[in-house]
Amino acid sequence: MSQSTTSQPQSHEEHGHHEHGQQPVRDIVHVPAGEGRSVWLSGDVYTVKLTHEESGGSLTFLEASVPPGGGPPLHIHADADEAFYLLSGELDITAGPHTYAVRPGDFVFIPKGTAHRFRNNGIHTARQLLLFSPSGVDRFFLEAGSTPVPGTPPPPPEAEDLPRVVAIGERHHLFQAAEEPR
């Protein structure tokens, strides 16, 4: 991943200092297409584009590739809101009591504490952008996920060590949720 920084500006506001308080000066981050740290998790491929450290704790940004049948189990982020933006394919996103048929260009915002999941019930791989605020969820993905093998599809979720993934999730305030009977 390449990072770019600009020369230091001269005014206080340009230094990141505002009338409402001090804001830390952070570096500009540029992640070229196809770059970022990728992991396999829940049968999907997740690429971290912006980490907790790079954003100063404000947000985490991921790109996800979700093959047919892919998607995580029902879960809750205890301390982060999550936003989804679908680039291609189709996903069913369940949040609370509702399931949304999401198509390219659709956006879904899920407040922290809401049980949710997504699933690709289509025949083509779906690609989406995920934004978490505040940040920190990237640490879960990078710790729980496995290193992808180029030229090989991700293993199905059933092949994962679910107790290990659940324990890592709990350390990062991400909890499995009970499935509702249908």
N, C-alpha and C positions, 0 to 999 in steps of 0.2 A: 504494500500500500504506500502511495506517495503522499506526503504531507507538504503543503506549501504554507509559508507565512509571509506576511507583508512587512514592509519596513514599519518601524514604530511611528505612529502619528504624533502630532504635537499637542493637540488640545486634550483637556481632561476627559471630555465626553468621548473623544476618539480613543483614549486609552482604556475605555471601558468604565470610567467613573461617571456616575449619573447623580443628579440632584437627590434622588430617592435612596441613595446608598451606594456603597462600593460594589462593583461587579468585577470579578476576576477577568483578567485579560487572557483569552484563550487563542490557540492557534487555529488558523483556517485549515480545514481538512478537505482534501480532494482524494476521492477513491475512484480511479478509472473503472470503466465498465469491465466486468469480468474479474475484478479484484476484490479483496476482502477475505477474511478468514471464514472458510466454509466448514460445516459439520453436517453429518447425518444424524437425524433425530426423529423418532416417530414415523419412519418411512419417508421422510422429507429431506430436502437439502436446504439448510439455512446459511446465508452468508451475512456476516456482521459487517455493516458499512460504517457504523458510528458506535463507538463504545462509551461506556460510563465515563471512563477516564478522559476520552477525547472531548466529550460534551460538558465536562465539569459537573456531571450528575444530572443534567437537565433532560436528556433523552437518549434513547437507544434506537437505532434504525437498522432493520434487517430486510434482506430480500429472501423470499422463500419460493422454492420450486416444489410443488406438491403433485406427485404422480397420482393417477387414478387409484382410488382406494386410500390415499394418504390423508394425513391429518392427525392431530394429537387427540388424546382422550379429553373428556370434559374436565376443566380445571379452572382455578381461580387465582388471579394475581391479587394478593392482599394489599399491595402498596403501589401499584402502577396501573394507570389507564392504558388501554391498548387501542390502536387505530389500524384498520385494514384498508388497503387500496388494491383492488384487483387489476392487474395488467393484462392477463390473458387467461383463457380457460373459464371454468366455472367452479364455484364452491358453494356448499351449503354451510352457512355460518349460523350456529345455534347460540343464542345469548339469552339467559333467563328463560322465559317460557316461549320465546319466538325463534323460528328458523327462517332465515332469509336466503333466497336463491340469488346469489351474488354473481354478477356478470362483469365483463371488462368495463372499467370506468366507475364501478360502484365503490362507495366508501362506507365503512361501518365503524362506529366508535363504541367502545365497550368500557364503561367506568370500572375502576378497581372494585374488587369484591363481587363482581358478577360472574357466575358460572357460565363458561362458554367453551366452544370448540369450533373447528371447521373441518369439513370433509370434502374431498374431491369425489363426487359421485358421477363425474363425466368420464369420457374416454380419452381425453387429452390431458397432458400435464398442465396444471394451473401455475401461474406466476403472480406473486403478490408482494406488496411492500407492507412492512409492519413497523409501527412506531410505538414506542413505550415511553411514558412520561409519569414520574421521573424515571431516570435510567437505572440500570443495574441488572435487568433481565438478561443482557448479553452474557453476563457471568454464568448464568444457568446454562444457556445454550453451549457455551464454550467448554464448560466442565462436563455436562451430561452427554453431549454429542460425541460421535466417533469420527475419526479422520476419514474423509471420502477417498475412495479408490477410483482414479480416473478410468473411464470406459466401463464402469460397473454401476448398475442401478443401486440405490440405497436398499438395505435389507428391509423386509417388512417389519412393522412395529412389534409383532409377536416375537421377533428374534432378539429384541432388546432385553436387557436385564432390568425389568420394570421396578423391582424394589430399590435398585441402585439409583435409577432416574428419579423415583419418588423422593428418596432421601435427599438427593441433591436439590430437587425442587423445593423441598421444605426449608432447607438452609437459605434459599434465595426467595422465600416468601411466596412460593408458587405451590398450590395445593391441589391434589386430585379432588374432584367433586363426585358425589354419588349420582349415578345415572337415574333419571326419572323413569318409572315404568310407563310404557305407552299403551 
